[in-house]
Amino acid sequence: MGILAKRSKDKNIIDTVFTMVKKASDAKVKYGEDNVIDVTIGALCDENGKFTIFDSVSEVYKNLDKMDIAPYAESFIGNNDYLREIKSWVLGKHEEKFSVGAIATPGGSGSVSSTLKNILDPEETLLIPNIGWGPYKIMAKEHDLKIETYELFNEKDEFNIESFRKKSSEIMKSQGKVLAIINDPCHNPTGYSMSGSEWESIVEVMNDLSEDGNYILLNDIAYIDYAVKGYEESRKYMERFTDLSPKNLVVFSFSCSKTLTKYGLRVGGSVFISNEEKNVDEYMRANEFTCRGIWSNVPKGGMKLFSTIQSDEILRDKLTKERDSYVKLLEKRSKIFLEEAYEAGLEVYPYKEGFFITLKIEDKKISESLEKLNRENIYPIQVAHGIRIAICGSPSKKLEGLAKKIKKIIG
Ligand SMILES: Cc1ncc(COP(=O)(O)O)c(C=O)c1O
């Protein structure tokens, strides 16, 4: 028998990130900081390699009233002003075009996980990209779901809409419902962002398949505030959802982790839209139960922090300005790496913006390439079908010459 439930017996996190982070820090002790290139760090750091904490956010948090932090939240689904502000921040001027619901969740992770739980039954299949954030698979296992993957890119390095349609259609045929995850913009780990016409094709697939059942799309927008084109433009594609069939629901998984650089506060949310109010009401009812049944409520101070900043034009502008300086920094770092990669013939997935660049490496060569890089004191992270270079955590000077060096080492 044993102490574990049957479904928990084979739960086992293989943490490739932790192992590599440890190797990098051991190397720094042994060889000195300057002689190690550590591109494992998935958090934003400044040009001195220091963890970024936005002053415009810390100041507000420091001045919150004790009563804004210590008590429970106003309700299981979150504080009212927080829910109002995340709807408005996530959807912008598109908010009034749809039926809209929102709940606060512990980070973006809580949003993704509760969506899997409330949309799919155990043994049903979740559709995710073949290259993507690792925890999607862990969360699927947590909810006893199966996984199917669509190819993220076609041979032209564009979003592979054919694969997305084919896999969606197979799942719709077999289970009469589809839940698919997209992580846009600033896809983790490739840095891809979809174009307006790629989004249009997604809506087309959702509508075509909704003849046979409900199509639910989860867009993980953890990095939306790092899109180079800015607030309005990065939300422009949402306009296309006005064409969605009433059988569709779109869930945006929002996270304050990157938006405020407050990873440890554990504040995020699901903002969900549909052209049929009943879908939003049903989804809300189930999620309210999940909030109470799993985490009870989200830290009040984190919610207050976000709503205080977003509802005040001056505070909001200050934060936007500070964050934008990091968007520019990421642009600068990506240019350094990508221009050299191009010159050296080092293949990368189609990066547009965001925290990570991923090298295209044949699966059978990934371990060998990592070993070779480690031997030269370069520490990146293994991901599905590639090797991730975290430009977010690495000062520009450490990125200079890196692509050429990598090409020389791995061939
Ligand atoms: C792609 C992606 N989605 C969601 C998250 C959610 O993070 P959190 O739960 O801290 O909001 C992360 C954080 O690393 C991420 O990279």
The ligand as an SDF file (V2000), in Angstrom:
LIG
                    3D

 16 16  0  0  0  0  0  0  0  0999 V2000
    5.7990   31.0600  -18.9800 C   0  0  0  0  0  0  0  0  0  0  0  0
    5.4950   31.3320  -17.5710 C   0  0  0  0  0  0  0  0  0  0  0  0
    4.2400   31.2850  -17.1840 N   0  0  0  0  0  0  0  0  0  0  0  0
    3.8710   31.5270  -15.9180 C   0  0  0  0  0  0  0  0  0  0  0  0
    4.8030   31.8370  -14.9720 C   0  0  0  0  0  0  0  0  0  0  0  0
    4.2140   32.0730  -13.6220 C   0  0  0  0  0  0  0  0  0  0  0  0
    4.9420   32.5630  -12.6350 O   0  0  0  0  0  0  0  0  0  0  0  0
    4.2680   32.9590  -11.2390 P   0  0  0  0  0  0  0  0  0  0  0  0
    3.5310   31.7660  -10.7440 O   0  0  0  0  0  0  0  0  0  0  0  0
    5.4130   33.3320  -10.3960 O   0  0  0  0  0  0  0  0  0  0  0  0
    3.3570   34.0930  -11.5140 O   0  0  0  0  0  0  0  0  0  0  0  0
    6.1560   31.8950  -15.3150 C   0  0  0  0  0  0  0  0  0  0  0  0
    7.2150   32.1590  -14.3370 C   0  0  0  0  0  0  0  0  0  0  0  0
    8.3430   31.8130  -14.4730 O   0  0  0  0  0  0  0  0  0  0  0  0
    6.5070   31.6370  -16.6600 C   0  0  0  0  0  0  0  0  0  0  0  0
    7.7760   31.6830  -17.0710 O   0  0  0  0  0  0  0  0  0  0  0  0
  1  2  1  0
  2  3  1  0
  2 15  2  0
  3  4  2  0
  4  5  1  0
  5  6  1  0
  5 12  2  0
  6  7  1  0
  7  8  1  0
  8  9  2  0
  8 10  1  0
  8 11  1  0
 12 13  1  0
 12 15  1  0
 13 14  2  0
 15 16  1  0
M  END
$$$$
